[in-house]
Amino acid sequence: MMEYFTLQQDERYTSFPILKELHKKIDFRHINRIQPHHLPDTTLFHVQAEAEADDLDVLSTQLFLVSERLKPLIEMYEPDCLFKLIPLIDMIHNKQAIYYLPIFQEIEALSPRSEFTVDRSVIKRLVLQEDKLQGKRIFRVAESVKPLIVVRLEVAESILRRDLVGISLKRVEVDS
């Protein structure tokens, strides 16, 4: 049986950039493989950040973004992944960082044993069904409202071998 992990921002890091006017610039309905052409290739965001904000390699509190350092690894394991360029500008501290919005394939992979909140907006317990995963190495869980990115074990190991910052990998239950 394959092992899978969620890929997200490490919650222990509390100093990171906050994107301004997010919903004015990005229509979340278009962050998928069907309508990526509705998103501009580049979307610049002004951010609110502390002077010593951490340069994290994954930002996932508002939008799922990956750093310039993580992008090549994703391309290596998922060559068909689409990316939109997202420069982040901190005018107050005169800093900028380049991030990318990856558009992963979405897979309906939830097991009936998965648990949701009452309104089904949040997955409380993620359980994947192995036969629906098709051996994919990186994908987005289609049933999740918020971007929920899952990686296979070899991708997780590759991430851990690099000097990346602010990434959390949590094992996911898989039903065979």
C-alpha positions in Angstrom: 0.0 0.0 0.0 1.3 3.5 -0.9 1.8 6.1 1.8 0.4 9.6 1.4 0.8 12.9 3.2 -0.9 16.3 3.2 1.4 19.1 2.2 0.7 22.4 3.9 2.2 25.4 5.7 3.8 24.6 9.1 1.5 26.2 11.7 4.5 26.7 14.1 5.6 29.6 11.9 3.5 32.6 12.8 5.3 35.4 11.0 4.5 35.1 7.3 3.1 37.5 4.6 -0.6 38.1 4.4 -2.0 38.7 0.9 -4.1 41.9 0.5 -7.2 42.1 -1.7 -7.0 38.3 -2.4 -10.6 37.9 -3.5 -10.5 40.9 -5.8 -7.6 39.5 -7.7 -8.2 35.7 -7.7 -11.4 34.0 -8.6 -11.1 30.7 -6.7 -13.5 29.0 -9.0 -10.9 29.1 -11.8 -8.1 27.4 -9.8 -8.5 24.1 -11.6 -7.4 22.2 -14.7 -10.6 23.1 -16.6 -10.5 26.9 -16.3 -6.9 28.0 -15.7 -7.0 30.3 -18.7 -9.4 32.5 -16.8 -6.5 33.3 -14.3 -3.8 35.7 -15.4 -0.4 34.2 -15.9 1.0 36.7 -13.3 -0.9 38.2 -10.4 1.0 40.6 -8.2 0.0 40.9 -4.5 0.9 43.5 -2.0 1.4 41.9 1.4 1.3 42.8 5.0 4.3 41.3 6.8 6.5 41.9 9.8 10.1 43.1 9.1 11.5 39.6 10.1 8.7 37.6 8.4 9.8 34.0 7.6 10.4 33.1 3.9 8.3 29.9 3.9 8.4 27.5 1.0 4.7 26.8 1.3 2.0 29.4 2.1 -1.4 27.8 2.5 -3.4 29.9 4.9 -5.1 32.0 2.2 -4.1 30.5 -1.1 -1.9 27.5 -1.8 1.5 29.0 -3.0 4.9 27.4 -3.4 8.3 29.1 -3.4 10.8 29.3 -6.3 12.8 26.6 -4.4 9.9 24.1 -4.2 8.5 24.6 -7.7 11.3 22.5 -9.5 10.6 19.6 -7.2 6.9 19.7 -8.0 7.7 19.9 -11.7 10.0 16.9 -11.4 7.2 14.7 -9.8 4.2 16.3 -11.6 5.4 17.5 -15.0 1.8 18.4 -16.1 1.3 20.8 -13.2 0.3 24.3 -14.3 1.7 27.3 -12.5 0.7 30.9 -12.2 3.4 33.4 -11.2 2.5 35.3 -7.9 5.0 38.0 -6.9 4.6 39.2 -3.3 5.5 42.8 -2.6 6.0 44.2 0.9 6.1 48.0 0.2 6.7 48.9 3.9 9.9 46.8 4.3 10.9 47.1 0.6 11.0 43.3 0.0 9.7 41.0 -2.6 9.4 37.3 -3.0 8.4 35.1 -5.9 5.8 32.4 -5.4 3.7 30.2 -7.7 0.1 29.1 -7.6 0.3 25.4 -8.7 -2.8 24.0 -10.4 -2.8 20.3 -9.6 -5.0 17.6 -10.9 -8.1 17.1 -8.7 -9.0 13.6 -7.7 -12.2 12.5 -5.9 -10.5 10.2 -3.6 -12.2 10.4 -0.2 -13.1 7.2 1.6 -16.6 6.9 3.1 -14.7 6.9 6.5 -13.7 10.5 6.0 -15.4 12.9 8.5 -16.6 16.4 7.8 -17.9 19.3 9.9 -21.7 19.6 10.0 -21.9 21.9 7.0 -19.3 19.7 5.1 -17.1 22.7 4.5 -14.1 21.2 6.4 -12.7 17.7 6.4 -12.1 16.8 10.0 -10.6 13.3 9.3 -9.1 12.7 5.9 -9.2 9.1 4.7 -8.3 8.3 1.0 -9.5 5.4 -1.1 -6.4 3.8 -2.7 -8.2 2.5 -5.8 -9.2 6.1 -6.7 -5.6 7.5 -6.4 -4.4 6.0 -9.7 -0.8 6.1 -8.3 -0.7 9.9 -8.5 2.3 11.5 -6.8 0.8 14.9 -6.2 -2.9 15.9 -6.4 -5.6 18.1 -4.9 -8.5 16.4 -3.0 -11.5 17.4 -5.2 -14.0 17.2 -2.3 -12.3 19.8 -0.2 -13.4 23.4 -0.4 -10.0 24.7 0.8 -7.0 23.5 -1.2 -6.0 20.2 0.2 -2.8 18.9 -1.4 -1.6 15.3 -1.0 1.8 13.9 -1.9 3.0 10.3 -2.1 5.8 9.1 0.1 8.7 9.6 -2.4 7.7 13.2 -2.9 7.5 13.8 0.9 11.0 12.2 1.3 12.3 14.4 -1.5 10.9 17.5 0.2 12.5 16.5 3.5 15.9 16.0 1.9 16.0 19.6 0.8 16.7 22.7 2.9 13.1 23.9 2.7 11.4 26.0 5.4 7.8 26.1 6.8 6.5 22.8 5.4 4.3 20.4 7.2 3.7 16.9 6.1 1.1 14.8 7.9 0.4 11.1 7.2 -3.0 10.4 5.6 -5.0 7.2 6.3 -5.6 5.2 3.1 -8.2 2.5 2.7 -7.2 -0.3 0.3 
